[in-house]
Structures are given as C-alpha cells and as structure tokens.
Amino acid sequence: MVGLAACSSGGEAGPETEGPTSTYPDRQITYIIPYDPGGATDTAGREFASQLGAELGGTVVPMNQAGGSGLVGVTAAVTAEPDGYTLGFGAPGAILIQPLVDDSIATASTDNYTPIALTGTGPFALLVGGDSEWNSLGDLVDYAKDHPGEVQIATTGGLAINTFVIHAFAAEAGIDVTPIPFDGSTEGQRALLGGQVQALVASASGVVGQVESGEMKALAVSGSEDFHDLPDTPTFDSDGYYVPFEGAYMTVAPKGLPDDVLQRILDATAVVLDNDAWKEWCAENGTTPKNLTGDALTNWIHEQQDALMPYLELVQGS
C-alpha cells in the first residue's frame, strides 16, 4: 500500500471546549468498535484500547456498536461530544468507501471528524481450493482468458474492500470474472470448499490455518509487502498486477477536540504504535504494524479513496 511511513503527530483541532483539560484523562474513555464481538477487528480494537489506556494513564473501555458495515459505530464515535472521552475504530468501509457514494454521512469528508491513526494493515488473499488445478495466478488468468466470466470469486459483497481487490486484479490482468457476494468470510469459505465458487478473496490472516492444512491454496496477497504468515505466497504486485487494497485498522475521533487533548491522544498513540508490545501483538495476529497519524493519515485516506474510485461503479454492480 503506497504512502505508508512513520510520520509526525500532526492534526487539525477545533476550538477548545469549556473546562480544564490539563488533567486529561480524569475519567474513563470509551472506544467504540463498530462490529460484533469476537472477530479479528474486535480483537485488534480491544488490544489497541488496552495499550492506549496504559499509555494515557487511564482506562479505555471498548464498546461494540455494530451495524451498517461499520457505519453505525463509526458515526457514533465521530459525532460524540468532542472532549476526548469517545474515540472509535475507523472501519474502512465507513471511512474510505461509503463516503464515495453518500455525501450525507458523518464521515463524508475528513473535515467532519478527526483522523487519529492508522495502527495496522492486513492484506487480502486470493484463494482456491486445495484440490484446484490452479497453482498460480498465471494459471487462473490463463483459464479466465479462455472462459470469460466463468470464474466465480466469493466476496463479502456490497462495498467491501475485498470486492475492490477482485475488480482491481481483473482489470490489471485483462480478464472478466464474476464476484459472488456472501454474508461474511465464513460463508465464502464454505462456498469455496463446497465447490460453489472457484476462488475466494478474504482477509489473509483469517485463512492461514486452511492454507497450512492444505484445504486451500493462496495464489496471491494484496498490498506491496510480503505477508509473513504466508511466506510462500507472492503479492499481486510481484506478479505484475497492481492491487494496493488492504484491510486497515484506524482510530478516529470527533471534530473539535481541545488542542491539548488532541495532542495528548496523538502523542500517546504514537508511543503505543512504536512500542514492542504493539508490534509483537501485530506479528502474532497477522497484522502489519503502522504508525501514521494526524495530517499524514488524512492524506492517506484521500490517496486510498483516489485509488478506490476507478472501481466504484464496477463494485456497485457486483
């Protein structure tokens, strides 16, 4: 993924709210996770909240608020009182994609909220069944060129980033494939293993066990970096196909935080992301640690949206 680098803790802040802020935090902070408990995103959000609380010298309490592909929880986070006591996990769909199609939502513009940090990324993998005749991207591409539209690839559908991965790969390879939407990665995996589809695009960290057991074969991973948990799997890039889209763990806050509170959050976040504890957690959970904060994160969001836009119409038609 282009543009990822450690950056300074910049960021815009609005006017100060009434009351002293030098003692921040003097009560617990709520960290809204916009998905149900138990998934990879929930686990990442809880870990970050715990480490951030320790660095701030306070308590950061995770709260799950699912719905709308992440939009419900993210909206609650960015429209809360701008006092620093409500932060949220910035779901990629709600931050990167849905603003491209609906300018009425709370995250329609980065001017409407405060991007805090990109804390980690995780690639998507293109998978086939373990008994598939395809052993490489080249095999799949050759078949797809001879059989336009016949290759069916499972995705979580809607405006999910993995659907963008499918269309970006197809466009780069000059092939016609058919995305098949399912309600979640688990259903897509069942469809692949049951022979209902020939391929699947899913979070790479969630399928490591199936690849290691031989149930599935990973033909490529998205992003520009090798995925350490699937060391024998090439990136799309290395095979000549530019597919930059990855899952992203972000933290966001309301617009208008007091200057000193915002700086305190940014400084604490930067320390957490530079600490070995966070890096070790990422290494153990299929995540590439990042440390992109403030204005640099805002720029990254815009760059990602620019990269997503050419495939938007195709994804909406999937």
N, C-alpha and C positions, 0 to 999 in steps of 0.2 A: 504494500500500500504506500503510495507516494506521500511525501511530505511528513513522515513521522520522524521526529527527532526530539531530544530533550530541549525544552525551551524555558524561558524565564516566566515568572508568575505574574504576567500582565493580566489586565481585565478591566472592563468598564464597570463603574459603580455609580449608582444614583445618589440622590441627596440623602443625607443622614436622617434616620428616624429619631423621634424624641426618646430621651432617656439615656443613661450611661451605657457605654458599650465596652469600656476598658476591662470589665470583669468577664467578658465573653469567653467561654460559655458558663453561665451560672445556673443552668438547668439542662435537662436532657434535650438532645437534638433528635428529631425524627428523620429517618432516612427511608423514603418511600421507594419500594421495589415494585415495578408495575406488572408483575407476573405472579402466578400462584406459587406457593412454597414448594421447595423440593427440586426444582430444575437447576441447570448449570448457572443460569443468570441469577437466580435467588441465592445460590451458594456464594457466587462472586460478590454480590451486593452485601451480603452479611459479613463476609470476611473483610471487605474494604471498610464497612461501617465500624467494625470492631477495632481495626487498626487506626482509623481516623480518630475515634473516640479516645484511644490511648494517647495519641499524639497531642490532641487538644486538651487533655487532662479532664475530660468529661465523659459523658455516656451518649453514644449514638445508637438509637434504638431502631432496628429495621421494622418496617410495616409494609406488608403486602397489600397492594391495591391493584388487582388485575382488571383487564377489560380493554376492548378496542385495540388489540395488538400493541398494548403498551401505552396507548394514548391517554387512557383514564388516569393511570397513576402519574404519568409524567405531567399531565395538566394540573393535577392536584399539587404536585411539587412546585411547579413554576408559577402558580397563581396564589400560593400561600403568602402569609404575612412576610414581608421582606426583612426579617430580623435575624436571619441566620440559624433559626431553630427548626427549619424544614429544608431538607435537601432531598435530592432524588436521583435514582438511577435513570440515565438518559437512554431509554430504549431506542435503538437505531431506527426502527420504523417510525416512531413518533418524532424523532429529531431530524433524521435525514430524508425520509421518503414521503411521509404523509404531508409535510409542508409543501411538497412539489405539486400536490393535487388539490389542496384545500387551504386557501389563504385566510380562512376564518378561525383556524385553530390557534391555540395559545402558543404553539411553537412554530407558527408560520414564518417568523423571522427571528434571527438571533438577537434582534433589538428588543424582543419581547421578554427575554429571560437572560440569565447569566450562565454561560457555559463555564464550568469549573475545571474539569479534567477529563482527558482520555486516559483511562487507567490500564487498559489492556485490549488486545485484539485476539481473535481466533479465526483461522481460515476455515473455509468450507471445502469439503472433499467431494469429488465426483466418483461415485462407487458403482460397481456392477456386482452381480452375484459371484460367489466363489467358483461356480462351475461355468461361468461365462466364457465364450470363445474369445472375448476381447481381453487382451493383456496390457494394452497401452492406449493412450489417446489416439494414436495413429490408427489402431485397429477400429476404434469406434468411428473415427472420422471417415475412414475408407468405406465402412458399411453405410454410414449415413449419406454419403455422396451417391452411393448406388441405390439407396432406398429413401428418397426424400420424404420427410415427415413421419417415417415409420418408427424411429427411435423415440420411445416414450421415457421421459425422465421425471421421477417423482420430486415434488417440491411441497413446501408448506403453503403455497398458493398466495393469493392476494398480492399485497405489496411487500412480500418478504424479500429480503436481500438475496436469499438463495435462488429465487426466481430470476433476479438480475444476473446472477452468476451463469445460469443456463443460457440466457439470451446473449450475454457478452461472449461466452465461449462459442456459441453457434455463429455469431456474426464474425468473430475473428477467424473461425475455421471455414466459413463459407458453406455451412450446412443448414439444413432445415430439420429441426427436431420438435417434439411436442411435449411441453411441460404438462404434467398431470398433478393437480393440486390435491393434497391430503390434509386432514386436520392434525398437523403435528408431525414431527420427525418419526415418532414410533410407528404411526400408521404407514408412512412412506417406506420404512424399513421392512415392515411386514409385506407390503406390496412387492418390494424388490425380491425378497426371499421367497415369496409365493409365486413369482413369475408373472405378476400382473403388469409390471413395467420392466424395462431392460436396464435402467440406471436410476440413480438417486443422487441428489445434491443435498448434503446435510452437514451440520457442524462437525468438523473433523474430530474434535475432542470427544464427541459422543459416540463415535463408531470405531474407536481404536480396538476395543475388545473383539468386535466382529471381524475386523481385518486380521488381527493376530490369530484368531481361531480358524481363519480360512473361510468363514461364511461369506465374506465379501472381499472384493479386491478394490483398492483405491488406485484410480488411474491418475489423479492429479489433485493438487490442493491450490486454492486461490491465494492471492497475495504474492508478494515478491520474495518472501523468505521461506526457506525450508521449514517444515513442521517437525519438531524434534521427536514427537511421539509416533510419527510415521516416516522414519528416516529414509526408507527406500522409495518413497513416493515423490515424483517430481512436481514442481509447480507448473501451472499452466504457462507461466512466463518462460520457463526453461524449455518448453516445447514449442515456443513461438506464438503463444496466444496470450494477449494482454487481458487478464481478468483480475482487477485490483480489489474486488469487494470482499470484505471480511466481516465477521461479527465484531461488534465493538462494545466495550464496557465504558460508559461515560457517567459523569456526575454533573448535575445541573442544579441551579437554584433560582429563586425569583429575581426579577429585575429590581434594582433599587436598594441593594444591601448597603448598610453603612460602610464607608470606606475601610475603617479599621477592622470590621468584622469580615469583610470580603478578603482583606489581605491576610488575616489570621487563618481563614479557611484555606486560601491558596497556599500559604506557607506550610501549613500542616500537611496538606495533601501532597505537596512536593516532597516533603520529608518521607512520608509513607511510601510513595512510589519509588524513592531512591533507597529505601531500606531493604536489607536482605530478606526480611520476613515476607514482604510482599512478593519479591522476586521468586522466593522459594515456593510460596503458595502457587504462583502462576506456573512454575515449572512442573509442579505436581498435578496441575489441573488443566493441562493442555492450552495454556494461555500465554501469549507473548506480552510481557510487561511493557507498558508505555508510560511516558511522563510528559504529557502535552497539556499545558494549562492555559487558562485565560485567553488572551487575544490569539495566541497560536492555535488553540483549539477552535476558536471561532473561524479562523481561516481554513482549518482542516475541514470543518463541517461544510463550508462553501465549496471547497475543492471536491469533496465527495459528492455533493449534490450536482455539481457540474458533470462529474463522471457518470452519475446515475441517469441524468436527464435523457441522453440519446436512446435509452432502452425503456423509458417510461411507457410509451404507447404500446410497445410490444408486451410488456408485463401486464398492463391493464387489460390486454386482450387475451391473456393466458387463461 
